Each structure stands twice: as structure tokens, then as C-alpha cells.
Amino acid sequence: MKRNFFHVAIIGTTLCASLALLSCEKLEEPDTDTGLHLDIDYGDSIKTNAVITFSCAGDFTLTQKAMTRALSADGKDMTDLWVLDYKDGALAQTAIHQTSEDTDFGSPTVPLSIGNHHLYFIASRSQNPSLNTDAHTLSFAKVRDTFYKDVSLNVTSASTGSQTVMLDRVVTKLRVVINDAVPADAATFEITPAVWYYSMDYLTGEPVSSTASQPIAITIPASSLGNTGEILSIFSLSGASDFTTDIAIACKASDESTLGQATISSAPMRRNRVTEYSGKLFSGQSGFGVSLLSAWDADYIATW
């Protein structure tokens, strides 16, 4: 199993983190190993000038862009970062939320008081996030690559030492490969899973509130028309155990007429794993086959 690492360092009042992340649409690029680097300043409100260092070993690199530091996975930049501080089981302060437009994106200031804390880190490029601290959930209109970790920290008057922290991917990815040519009048692909997760409980990292039969539309660019082997990818939040879902796949013209379709029964989905199906959509031959790749964990791949 391939693990993704989050490197965090607090020295005096500064916490630095490096995260190796992997990676809806293709019409999505191939998965490659890239890194994420995050600096977190713990501020002057930590009492007694605690010196704590968090570190881990692993495959991570610092992704630098002009005048900024980007948090990236599979060559795609994260858009949002949350840090939630819970002390003795209760939210200790307003959640920190940064976006890629913030000048200090990746460098949140987190004041901590003496006591037992759980710090919940979530980095994501999902769309339209909604945080509910009453229900302790984080929801998205469209799920993309997302990473999470619960860090337990006891801040005392003599806090010092080191701790290893690993941030884990909390999504699964469905990849669909179309093995016949896309018609010249094709406009959109629609993938409709019977079960799909758009919300997570950030106290546990587990998905909540499955959404049934919500079509996910992918616009077909002109460059894909006539091509074979087109790849469609969508993400769902997921737990460590498999969940299964039926999936309907369709291609539609601009007038909403259906040009091709297929169904998949009981597709197995699991956190940090790609499930890939391939088959023909337009030739009238039914059946998508499934098999396994090795992009994140071992992938599950089949045909229909």
C-alpha cells in the first residue's frame, strides 16, 4: 500500500509541514508523484515558549511557483486548507480556512493554549466547500482530491519533543475508459453512481450522507471527438472499507439525445484506490471489464 506523508514542524512558534500527495475530469491527467509543502505558524499565544517538532520521512518535495508556494498533488494544486483546533473535545477557536488566493496560503497562524488538543487538517481541491462545525462535517458540491489528518497534541508549560504525522487521502476515484470512437455530435458524458459521498465527518475522516443517483456531467472538448480511449474520472469521499455502487454511463448530444450508454453493477470503491472500468459505449457491444492498476493503492480495474 502506498502512503502519503504530511510533514509538519513546530520550532518555537513555527510549524512547517510537507505533504506528499498523489492524484474530475479527464478528462484527467495520469497520476504522478508530486509534493506538498505547508508552513504553519503557531503564534505567540503558545505559553512558555514551547518547542515541538513534527517530522516524517517519505517521498515529498516542495512545489514552488513564482512568488508563491503551491500545495500540489498529482500536478494539481489544492484550493483550500482547513485547520480545526479542538481542546478537551470542544472546538477551541474559529476554524482556520485558507484558499489559494490568500497571500499566506499554506502558512496559517494557529494560537494554542495549554491543554490537550486535536488538530484536524484537511487539504482539498474539491468545489464549493461547506463547513458545518455543529455537525462537524465538511461537504462539497463536487469532490476532487482530498487529504486529512487528526493530530493529537498535548501542550504543556514544558512542551518539547517530536512526533511523526501522516496525512491520508480520503477519496476514491472512478476512472472510465471509452474504447470506441466518440461521435462527432457528442456533447457531454454523464456518470451516475447509485451511491456517492460528498460529505465527511472531520472528527473521524469518514464519509457521511451518501447521495443517490446524482448525474455527474463532463463536457466533451472538441479535441476528444473521434478519439478512442478517452478517460473520464470522478472522485468520491470514501472510508477505509469498500462500498459498492451501481453506475450508469451515458453520452449525450447537445439536444440531450443519448448516443451511447452502459451500466456497471456493484463497482467496488475504497479510499486511496482507483477503480477503473473500460469498454465500448457506442458500438452496441455490452459489458465493461474491470482490472487493477497501481496508481495509489492497487487499483480495481474491469470492463463492462
N, C-alpha and C positions, 0 to 999 in steps of 0.2 A: 504493500500500500504506500502510495506517495503522500507525504505530509507537507503542509505549507507552514512556514515559520514566520512568527511575528517577533521582531527584535525590539525590546524596549529597554531604555536605560534611564535611570534617575541618578544624577550625581549632584549632590547638594539640592538644587531646586530644579534640575532639568531631567526630564525623561526622554530618551531617544528610542525610537522603535524602527526596526527594519522588518519588513514582511515580504516573504517570498510567496507570491500568489501565482496560481495557474489561471486561465480561461483556456436583438437575438436574431438575430437575423444573420443570414449569410449575407442570411446570406452572408455567414460568419467566418472570419479568418481561421486558419489552422491554429491549434493550440501550441504555444511555445512557452518556455520557462522564462519569466521576467521577474523583476523585483519591485518591492515597495519599501519606501523609507519614510518614517514618520517621527517627528520630534515633538515631544510633549513636555511643556514646562509646568512643573508642579507648584510654582508661585511661591510667594513669601509667607503665605499663611500656614505652611507646614511648621509646626512648632519645634523648637530645639534643634533646628538646622539638620534634620535627618538626612543621612546619606545612604541611598538604596540604589543598587544596580540590578537591572533585569537584563539578561542576555540569553541568546541561544545560538547554537551552531547550525548551519544549513546553507542551502543554495539560495542566497538572496543578494541582490545588487541594488545600488542606489540609482534611480531613474531621474536624471536631471534634464530640465528644459530651460530655455532662455529666461533668466530672472526668476524662475520658479522651481519648485521641487514637485514632481508628479507622483501620485500613488497609482501604480500600474500593475495589471495582471493580464497575461496573455496579450501584451501590447495594447491594452485598452485601459484608459485612465478611470480611476474611481472618481465619482462625482460628489459623494457625501461621506462624512465621517461623524459618528456619534460616540460620545463618552458619557456614560451614566454612572454616577457615584452613589452607591448605596452603603449606608452605615447602619450597623445593627439591624439590618433587614428593612430599612426605610430609605426612600430617596433623600439624600442628604442635601442636594442642591439642584438647581435647574440644569436639565440635560444640556451638555455642550453639543452643538451641531455646527459643523463647518461644511461649506460647499467649495467646489473648485474655484469659484470666483473670489473667495476670501483671500486677502493678501497673506494671511498667516495659515492658509490651508495646510494641514499636516503638522501644525505646531500649536495645538490648543493649550491654554493655561488652565490647570486643574488644581485649585486650592484644596488641601486635605487637612482635616482636623485629626487630632489624636483619637485612635479607636480602631475598631475592625471595619474594614471596607471591602466591598466587592465593586470592582470597576468593570463595566460591560462595554467592550469595544465592538463597534460594527462599522465596517468599511464596505461601500457598495457603489455600483453604477446603475442600480435599478431606477425606474422612473416614478416620479410623483410620490415621494415617500410621505407617510403619515405616522407620526409618533403619538401613542396614547399611553401616558405614564400611569393613568388609573388602571388600565387593563394590562399594563406592561407589555404592549405589543408595538411592533413596527411593521407597517403594511406598505405595499407598493401597487401602483396601477399596472406596471409591467416589471417582471422580475428579470434581473440580469445578475452577473457575477456578484456574490456577496460573501463576506468573511466575518467571523465572530469569535470573541473570546471573553470568558469570565475570569478576571484576575482577582484573586483574594489577597488582601494586603492588610496587615496589622501595623498601624502607625503608632509608635510609642515615643517617649521622650529620648530614647536611645536607639531609634530605628537605624539599622545598618545591615548590610549583607547583600545577598544576591539571590535571584530566582529566575528560572527558565520559563518562558511563556511561549506558547504556540497558538497562533490564530488559525482556525479551521474554516475551510469552505463549507457553507451551509446551503448550497444549492445543488440540484441535479440538472443535467442538460439532456434534452431530447434532440437528436440530430437525425434529420430525414434526408436521404439521398434519392433524387429522382433519376432513374436510369434511362428514361426515354426523353426525346426532344420536347422542349417547352414550345407549345404552339405560338404562332406569330401574333395571335389576338389575345394571348393570356395577359391578365392584368394583376391578379393577386393570387397568392396561396393562402388557404385558411387551414389552420391546425386547431382542432377542437378536442382537448382532453376531457374525459368524463370527470376526472378528479385532478385538481391542480391547486397549489398553495401560493398565496400572495402575502401572507402574514406570518410573523414569527413572534414567539414569546421570548423577549430578550433576556429574561431571567434564566431561561433554560436553553435557549438556542434552538428549540423545537418549533416546527411549523404548526400553525393553528388555522382553523376556519377554512377548510377546503372549499374551493369554488367549482361548481359543476357546469359543464357544457358552455363555457365561455370561449367563443371563437377568437383565435389569435391570428390577425391578418398580417401578411407580409407582402409588401408591394414588390412587384417584379420589375426590375430595371430593364430598359431596352437591350442592354448588353447581354441579358440572360436568355432572350428569346432565341429559339432554335437550338439552344445548348442541351447537351445531355450531362448527367452527373451533377446537376445543381443541388446545392446543400442548403437546407433550412435548419435553423437552430432556435430553440426556445428553452427558457430556464424556469424551474420551479424551486421554491424553498423546499427543503427535504430534511428528514431525520436520518439517523444512522441506520435504521431498518428499512427494508424495501416497502414501498407501497406500489400497488398495481393500478393501472388505468387503461380503459379503452380509449382509442384515439381515432378520430375521423380526419382524413386529409382530403382537401379538395383544391382544384384550380379553377378560377372563375375568370370570365371575360369582363370587360368594362360594363357590359349590360347585365351583369350578375348571372348570366347563364353558366352552367357548370360544364367545363371542358374535360375534366377527368377527376376521379375520386378513388379512394381506397380506405379500408378500415383495418385497424390493428386491435387485437384483443389482448387484454391483460399484460400490457407492457410493464416490465419491472423497472421502477425508478428508485434511486438511492443517492443520498448525499455524496458529493465528490466523485460521482461516476457519470460517464456519458453513456446513454442508451441510444444506439444507432440502428435505424431501420432503413433498408433500401429496397427499391422495387420500381416497377413501371406503373405510371399513373394514367397514361393516355392510350396505351395500345390495347386495352381491354383484357390484358392478362392480369389476373388477380393474384394476390399473395406477395406480401413483403417479407423478406427474410431477415433474421437477426443474428448478430455475432458480437464479439468483444474486441475492443481496441485497448490502447494503453495510454490514453491522454492524461487522465487524472489518476483515479484508481483504474483497475482493469474495466474497460467499457463493456457494455452489453450490446451486442450487435445482431440484428436479424433482418430478414426480408419479409415483405407482406405478400 
